[in-house]
Amino acid sequence: MKQYIANNKYPFLLLILGLFWIVFFNYFLQVLNQGIIYPDANSYVNSSKDLYFFFRGHLTRPIGMAFITGIPLLFGASTSKLFIFGFYLNFSCWISFLLLLFQLLKEILQPRIAFIFCIVSMLFIGNTASIFQVSSESIYLLFIGFGLLFFLKYFKNNSFWHLSIALSFVIVSCLIKPSSIVLAIVFTGYFSIKIFNKYKSKAAYLIYGSWLLIVIQCAGLKYQFGNFTISYIDAITYYCYLGAKSNALETNQDFKKVWLERTNFIYSQDPPAIKLIAKTDVIKQLHTNKINLVKAYGMNLFENATTGSFPIQDYKNSSNEVYFNVLKKWLFELSIWQNIAFSIVSIFLAIYMFFSSYKSELYYSIISFFIITTIFLSGLSCSEGDRFNVIVFPFTLILIVKFFSDKSIFFRRNYTLL
């Protein structure tokens, strides 16, 4: 046992430090005593109730997230227990992702330096704060991380099984976060010739099965609500955020006022009407309010890259601890600067690495495409703090390491740190 721990000291250290960091974060910010439940958390719990109690889908939350979040319901747990389960689930996925990130970084770095970069990832405030809510971020990170791990294995040994597993993780991640459908379509399309050449192989059925789950999700919503779609969240998000901000700029009104009016209106409509209203609105604004639409999109991107972790901002000093306000302010400001610095690095480095690695090391172009897509899709929404961009920051670390591995011997895998 001692020998096993010695051979795997860095993963064990990550486990210990990760647990310590979460305990520290919870204790000093009194997180579990806050009693804060955000609307998104309620929607995830409601989707689990819909799936397990009524065998139906949810307007905005796909069945993958509903199934995972609602697992305790299989054992007779009350819905209130799902919020507690959500914390343990998120923590498990978060710490598992850190261990997986260590494996990815070890491919480029000497293990002890890879460990240091994992500590940096551990300390991204926004990702830590999301652990304490029922949310999709930690689960989604793990799915994408596994996808990248098997992409890496595929590029090393050209095994179709590894490609199939990688694509399957990306495809199924759409049932966690619907916006991932862009990645699923692009990556499947890119490797379509390879898939076609192996279409009779057992590994190919893993890809077929993954897409079948997406079809089942879409067909279920078609039967229940009227549209063959993976979720209605795209239409609602556009209409209530980007569309609302563009309209507010055009009419010179307060965004929150327009947001509230549009939100109340769109949720009062039948699901098919939601899609139609959003589609009609975007076409209208592209024809009559294009400048403000582009301006609103840019404002959303800027806001998403310059704001901090909203959960921390909402925490209250319920125990009247003297250190609380100072620590809360410090961590919130740190989350802002992390967001600003890494958002800038993420987008510029991802664009550079996408084009520079496309022909020689496609693996890094795949990571870059994920980062670019995630950040630019975030422009559809706003008023969510750093939650859109912070999920790409651990993957940005991989690009940073790769970029400097060609510039400095300190970052190379065979470099010995004294």
N, C-alpha and C positions, 0 to 999 in steps of 0.2 A: 504493500500500500504506500509506504514511504517513497519507494522508488517511482511509483506511478505519479505521485504528487510532484516529486522532484522533476520528472520528465515533462510535466504539464503545469509548471508553477505559474506561468503567466495567465492561463485560463482560470486557475484557482484564485489568483490574485484579483482578476477582474470580477469574479463572483463575489469575493469578500468586499472589495472596494465599491462595487455596485450596490450591494446591500447596505453598506455603511452610508453611501451617498443618499440613498432613498430614505434611510432612517433619519439622517441629519436634516434633509429637506423637509420631511414630515414633522419632525419634532420642533425645529426652530421656527417653522412657518405655520405650525398648528394646522396642517392641511386637512387631515382626517376629521378635525373638529369644526371645519368651516361650514359643512352642510350645504355646499354650493352644488347644485345640479343644473347644468346648462341645457338649453333646448335640444342640442344635438344628442346629448346623453339620453334624454327622455325618448327621443325618436328611435334610437337604437334599441332601447328596452321595449318600446311599443312594437317595433318590428319583430322582436323575438316572441312577444306575446301573440302577434298575428300568426307567426309561423307555427308555433308549438300548440297554441290553444285552438286556433281557427283554421289552420292549414291553408293560409293565404299569404299573398305577398304584401309588401308595403310600398307606398307611393314613392318614397325617396331612398329607402335602404334595401340593398339587394339581399338575397337569401343567404349568401355566404356569411356576411357579418351578423345577420339575424340568427343563423344557426350557431355560430361560435359563441356569441354573447349569451344566448339562451340555454346553453348546455345544462346549467343547474336545474332548469325546469324539468328535464328528463327524470330527475331524482326527487321531484316533489317540492322543490324550493319555491318560496314566494318570489314575486317579481322584485320586491325590495332587495332581495339577496343578490340580484344581478348587478347592483351597483358595487357591492363588496367584491363579488366575483370579478367584475371588470377591472378592479385594481390589481388583483393577483394575476389575472390574465395578461394585463398590460405589462406588469413587472416581468413576468416570465418571458414574454416576447421581446421586451426591451433588453434584458440581460442576455437572452439567447442571440439576439442580433449583435450585441457587442462581441460575443464569442465568435460569431460568424465573421464579423468585420476583422477580427484579429487574424483569422485564417486567410482572408482576402489580402490583408496588408502584408502578411508574412511572405506572400508570393513576390513581393518587391523589396521588403525591408528585412533587416536583421531582427529577430524576434523581440528583443528588448526595446527597439525603436518602434516597432509595430505596436507594442504594448503602450508606449507613451501616447501614440496617436489615438489609441482606443480610449485612453483616459480623457483626451481632448473631446472625443465624441461623447463620452459619458457626461461631460459637464455642459453640454448644450442645454440651456435652461428650459427652452420651449419644449423639447422632447421629454424632459424630466417632468415638467408640470402636467403634460398630457396623460401621464401614467395614472394620475389620481382621478381621472374621469372615465366614464364609459366612452371610449373613442376608438377610432380605427387606425390612428397613426402608428402605434407600436406594432400592431398586427401587420399592417401594410409594409412597414419597414422590413419585417422578417420575411414576408413573401418575396419582396423585391430582392432582398439580400440572398435568399436561396436561389432565386432566378439567376442572379449574377454569379453565384458560386458555380452553378452548373454550366453557365455560359463559359466561364473560365476553364472548367474541365473539358468542355467541348473543344475549345480552341487549342488546348494542350494535346488532346489525344484523338480528336476528330471522331469521337464516338457519337453516333446518332442518338443513342439512348440519353446521353447527357444533354444534347440539344433538345430532345423531346421533353425531358424533365424541366429544363430551363424555360422553354416556351410555355409549358403547362403552368408553372408557378406564375408567370406573367399574366397568362390568360385568366386563371382562376382569381388572381388579385382584383380583377374587375368586379367580382362579387364581394369584395371588401371595399374598394374605392372605385366607383363607376368611371371616373375620368381615366382610369388605367386602360380603358378600351382603346385609346389611341395607341398606346404602346403595344397592346396585343395585336391590333390590326397591322401596324407597321412591321413589327418583328416577324409575325407569321408570314406576311407578304414578302419580306426580304428573303426568308429562308424557304419560300414556297417551292422552288425548284428542287432543293434538297429533300423537302418533304415528299414531293411528287415522285422523285426517284426511289424513295423508300416507302411508298404508300401502302405496301402490303406487309411491312414489317410490324412486329408486335409493338415496337416503340412508337410507331405512328399512331396507334390506337389511343395512346395517352393524350396526344394532341387532339384527336377527334373527340375523345371523352370530355376534355376540358371545354372545347367549343360547344359540345352538346349541353353542358351545364349553362353556358351563356344563353343558348337558344331556349332552354327550359325557363330560365329567368325571364327572357323577353316574351316568350309565349304565354307565360303565366300572367304577366302584366297586360298583355293583349286581351286575354280572356277575362281578367278581373276589371281592368280599367279602360281598355279600348285601344291602346297603342302598343305596337311591337317595339319595345324599347327596354333598355337595361334598367332605366330609372327615369323619373321625372325631375330629378334634382338639377339637371342641366338647364332646363327651361325655367325652373323656379329661380335658380341662382342668377341667370342672366337677367330675368325680368325684375327681380327685387334688388339687384346690386348694380351691375354695369348699366342696364337699361334705366334704372332709377336715377343713377348719378348723372347719366347723359341728359335725361329729361330735366333734372334739377338745374343743370348748367344752362340748358336752353331757356327755361322759364324763370331762372334766377330765384329759385326756391331753396329752402333748407333741405339737404339730402335726407336727413332723418324723417322729415315730414313726408317727403315723396316715398321713401322706403316703406314707411308704415302704411301709407295709403295703398301702395302697390302690393305689399305683402298681404294685407287684409283682403284685397280684391282677388288676387290670384288663388289664394287658398279657399275662396268661396266658390270657385269654378269647378265644374266637372273635369276629371283628368284629361280627356281628349281636348277640351277647350283650353287647358293650360298650355299644351304644346302649340296649339294654333295661335293663341294670344301672344306667346313669346316669339313665335316665328313671324307673325304679322308685325310685331313691334320692332324686331331687329331689321326687317326689310324696310319698314317705314323710316326708321332712324338712319339707315344707310343712305336713303334717298334724300331725306330732308334735314337730317341733323348729324351728318357724317363727322364734321369737325369736332363737335362736342362728344360724340361717341368715341372717337380716337383719343380725345383729351381725357375723358373719363377712364378709358382703359389704361392710359399712361399714369393717371393719378392713382389708380388701384395698384398697379405694379409698384409705384413709388411707396405707397402706404404699406403694402405688404412687406416691403424690404426695409422699412425704417421704423417699424413699431415693435414693441416688446411683447412679452408673454402676458396676455390679459388675465389668466387665472391668478398670477401673482399680484397683479394690480387690484384684484377683487378680494384678496385675503384680508381678514379682519383680526385685530389683536384681541381675541376673546379671552385670553388668559392675562392680559395686561402686563406682558413681559417688557422690560425696559429696552431690550435689544431689538425687539420685533420690528419697529418702524425703520430703524437704520438698516437692518439686514434685508427687509423687504425692498426698500428703496435701492439698495446696492445690487441685489439680484435682478430687480426689474431693469435697472439701467444697464447691467451687464447683458441682459437678454436683448436689449435694444442694440448695443454695440456689436454683439455677436451677429445679430440679424443683418445689420448694415455691412459689416466687414465681409461676412461669408456670402451674402447675396451678391455683392459686387464681384468677389472672386469667383463664385459659382458660375455666374452667367458668362463672364468673359473667358474664364478658363475652359468652361464646357464648350463654348463655341470654337475656341482655338483647338482643343483636343479633338473635337468631332471631325474637323477637316484634316488635321495633321495626322490623325491615327486611322482614318477611314480605310486606306489601302494597305497599311502595314500592320496595325494592331486594332482590329475591329472591336475587340472587347472594350477598349476605352471609348470608342465612338458610341457604343451601346450605353455605357454609363452616362456619357455626355448628353445623348439624346434624351435619356430619362430626366436629367436635371433641367435641360432646356424646356422640354415639354411641360414639366411640373411647374416651373416658374412662370412661363407664359400663359398657361391655363389659369394660373391664380389671378390673372387680371380680370377674369369674369366676376370676381367677388372682392369684398373688402370688409373692413371693420372686424377682422378676426385676429388681429395682432400678427405674431410671427408664425402661426401654425402652418401656413401654406409652404413657406420657404424652408423652415427649419428641418423638415424631413429629408431634404436633399443634402444637408450639410455633411453628414457622415460619408456620403458618396463623393462629395467634393474633396474630402481628405484623401481619398484614393487617387483622384486626379492630381492633387497637389504633390503627393508622394511620387507619382509617376513622372510628373513634369520635372521635379528636381532630381529624380534618380538619374536622369540623363545629363544633369548639370553639375552634380556634386557627388563625390564618392561617399559622403556621409549617409546618403539615402540609399545606397546600393545594398542589395541583399547579401553580398559577400563581404561587406565592410564590417570590421570588428570594432565595436565601441569599447574603448578602454574604461 
